[in-house]
Amino acid sequence: MKMIQIEQLTKVYKLNKKQQKEMKIKDTQKIAVSDLSLTAKEGEIFGLLGTNGAGKTTTLRCLATLLKPTSGRIVVNGFDTAKDGKKVREQIGFLTNEMKLDPQFSPNYLVDFFGRLHGMEENMIKKRKQELFEYFGINEFADKRVEELSTGMKQKASIAVSLIHDPNVVIFDEPTTGLDIITARAVTDYLKKLRNQGKLIIMSTHIMSEAEKLCDRIATIIDGKKVEEGTIPEILKKTETDDLEEAFFKLYQKYGKAV
């Protein structure tokens, strides 16, 4: 079974004097994520819900082996992210809105390059590329340089690069931020398609309506700590609210810093 297990994850950043000044604090370290535990399983979209700076991106970067946890443990499909990083990276596709594709190359070139980097056969690269390019309408700009593409086109190309190797686990950090409504819909529909194929998708978002439409279960993170987890109906029942936005505000009032 495809599974993500996060056990008591804590990530602490050391701050230099410049960072302390910028953040207007005297602390020499910042706790980005504190004692966070959760389990996500195949065939579901699991959402990390929280404001900017809540710790969602740090959690996903630890999950994707880009950051090493200060303490705690993360296991992806049986592989420990700290001990078996290469094996974990073979299992996952990771997309962040901060992903920067080389501006001089085309989507065609980049998808081929990353397919080979994953050790894929040429015929398989061709088949996967055809599927992804057709779904996201990339063919019309496949040979343009990345620097010539719009934000939406770049995001579509980034998704193709991230998913060319058909990973079992898909990690998306704020997948629709900055996208127009048509491109955002194409992205969310594809996530549903992956879930229906039995993939495990874990994503972060601060868009409540997106979480309501997409996520089978969510974990609400406030100031680096998980304060609630469950299906949306379960969370609405616990918070005695009618929608996710109202539930989040109630949780933030209870657990968050003073607004």
C-alpha positions, -999 to +999 in steps of 0.1 A: +000+000+000+012+035-009+015+055+024+031+085+039+038+084+077+050+116+094+060+109+130+066+139+154+082+160+127+100+191+140+121+215+118+141+243+134+159+270+114+189+289+128+186+326+123+215+350+116+214+386+127+201+399+094+172+374+096+165+384+132+164+420+122+141+414+092+117+393+114+120+418+143+128+391+168+157+384+191+154+346+190+184+328+174+161+301+159+127+297+144+105+266+149+089+261+115+072+228+122+066+214+157+059+177+166+037+171+136+023+136+130-001+124+102-007+094+079-019+097+043-029+067+022-033+057-015-064+067-033-068+100-014-060+136-017-047+148+017-046+185+022-024+206+045-044+237+053-030+268+068-020+305+063+012+316+046+041+308+070+022+281+089+047+254+081+030+237+052+059+242+027+085+231+052+066+199+059+064+191+022+100+199+016+110+175+044+087+149+028+104+154-006+139+150+010+148+187+002+151+194+039+163+172+067+141+171+098+156+184+130+138+156+148+111+131+140+107+106+111+091+105+077+084+073+058+072+071+022+061+038+009+083+021+035+114+043+029+128+067+054+134+101+039+166+107+060+181+073+053+167+063+019+165+096+001+172+082-033+145+055-029+120+081-017+127+104-047+120+075-070+085+072-055+075+108-056+067+137-079+072+171-063+058+204-075+062+238-059+051+272-073+087+282-067+099+256-092+121+274-117+124+258-151+155+268-171+144+298-192+165+288-222+149+254-228+116+243-241+090+221-223+098+194-249+134+194-241+129+196-203+104+168-201+127+145-222+157+155-200+139+147-167+124+115-181+159+103-189+171+115-155+145+091-139+160+063-160+129+060-183+130+042-217+126+066-247+094+050-258+079+054-223+090+090-222+073+096-255+040+079-244+039+098-211+048+131-227+020+126-253-005+120-225+005+149-204+009+174-233-025+165-247-042+168-213-027+201-204-027+216-239+011+219-240+016+209-276+009+244-289+039+258-270+060+227-265+089+241-285+089+276-271+115+287-246+103+288-210+111+325-208+085+331-235+057+313-216+029+328-195+026+318-158-001+293-166+020+277-194+050+275-171+029+258-144+016+232-169+051+225-181+063+222-145+035+196-138+046+176-169+082+177-157+072+166-122+049+137-133+067+124-164+079+093-144+044+085-133+051+086-096+030+067-070+031+097-046+024+132-058+034+162-036+020+196-047+027+228-028+000+254-035-006+239-070-030+267-082-016+298-067-014+326-093-032+306-120-062+318-140-095+299-133-092+277-165-056+266-158-064+261-121-094+239-130-072+218-153-048+212-125-074+203-099-092+180-123-059+162-130-053+157-093-087+140-091-078+118-120-046+107-102-065+099-071-089+078-091-059+059-105-050+050-069-022+075-064-016+092-031-017+130-034-006+153-006-010+190-012-009+223+007-033+251+002-046+282+019-076+284-004-106+270+016-129+264-014-101+244-031-097+222-001-134+216+002-137+205-035-105+184-036-095+169-003-107+136+012-090+145+045-072+176+058-048+186+085-051+221+097-017+236+106-013+268+127+021+282+137+038+250+128+015+227+148-013+204+136-044+215+155-070+193+137-072+164+113-100+145+096-125+146+068-142+179+062-176+167+077-157+156+108-139+189+112-172+209+106-188+187+133-160+192+158-159+230+153-197+233+151-195+253+118-211+251+084-181+255+061-144+251+061-135+288+061-156+293+092-141+262+108-105+275+101-113+309+116-126+292+147-095+271+150-072+301+144-090+321+171-084+292+195-048+282+185-033+311+165-014+341+176-034+373+182-046+389+149 
